[in-house]
Amino acid sequence: MSPLSPQTVFHWLPGVWRLTREATGLATMEGKASISLIAPREGPTEAEYYESVRVRLENKLSLHGEQRYVFREHPAGFAVHFHPSSIDAGKLFHQLEFSVQEDGWLRAEAEYACPPDHYRSEYIIRSHDCFMIRHKVDGPRKAYVLQTHYRRMIVS
């Protein structure tokens, strides 16, 4: 397997991922995410992110949740856009420029303003089969850390 780099990370993403997520003091989530390349009409290569999760709230209530995004390739990583089916259709969420850390992991940081709240995010790719996303959300409506761990699933 070739080493991951900022230039290869986008094409490493496609596949099926098992995810576990915690929203501090609010909920835990478990489920799957799939990332599939989309044949580009023009411009950069794109991939669709789709996740389906079981949400367990702190009060023990259980719900189903789904999310979709579009990833767009760029030379040192990718951009995350809200899916065309969302209320923020096409809007940029994160522009990710990865760098190699001393421990060999790839890391990118991003911010997003959702007035009056603010997201500070960190993406860490630890190996060919796992990565993590952490969002620290601050503001008058929201104050929590949302941390998601992904592990690649072997699909036969």
C-alpha positions, 0 to 999 in steps of 0.5 A, a space after each residue: 500500500 502506498 504511503 498517504 500524502 496530502 496529494 493522495 488523500 482524496 483518492 484514499 477516501 472512497 469506501 465504506 467506513 464504520 463510524 462512532 461519534 460522541 457529542 459531549 454531554 448530548 449523544 452518542 452515534 454509531 453507524 456507517 458512512 460511504 464515500 463514492 466518487 462522482 463522475 465530474 461534469 467539469 472541474 475537480 473530481 468529486 465524491 459524495 459522503 453519505 452516513 446513516 447512524 443510530 443516535 442515542 441521546 443522553 436521556 436514552 431516546 434513540 433516533 435515526 440520523 443521516 448526513 450528506 456532503 460533497 467532497 471536491 479534490 484539490 492538490 493538498 486535500 479536499 473541500 467539504 461542501 453541503 450536499 445539494 439536498 441540504 438547506 445550505 446546498 453547495 455552500 463551503 463547509 471546510 477547505 482542508 489542506 493536509 500536512 504530514 505531522 512528525 508522527 507521520 499522521 496527516 492533519 488539517 484544520 478548518 473553521 466555519 461560522 454558522 452565526 452566532 455559533 462557530 466551528 473549529 475542526 480538525 481532521 486527522 488521518 492516522 493510517 490507511 484504515 482509520 481517521 478522526 474528525 473533531 468539531 469544537 462548537 462554541 456560541 450562544 446556541 451550541 457548546 460541545 465537542 463532536 468527535 467522530 472516529 472512522 474505521 474502514 470496513 472490508 466489503 466483500 
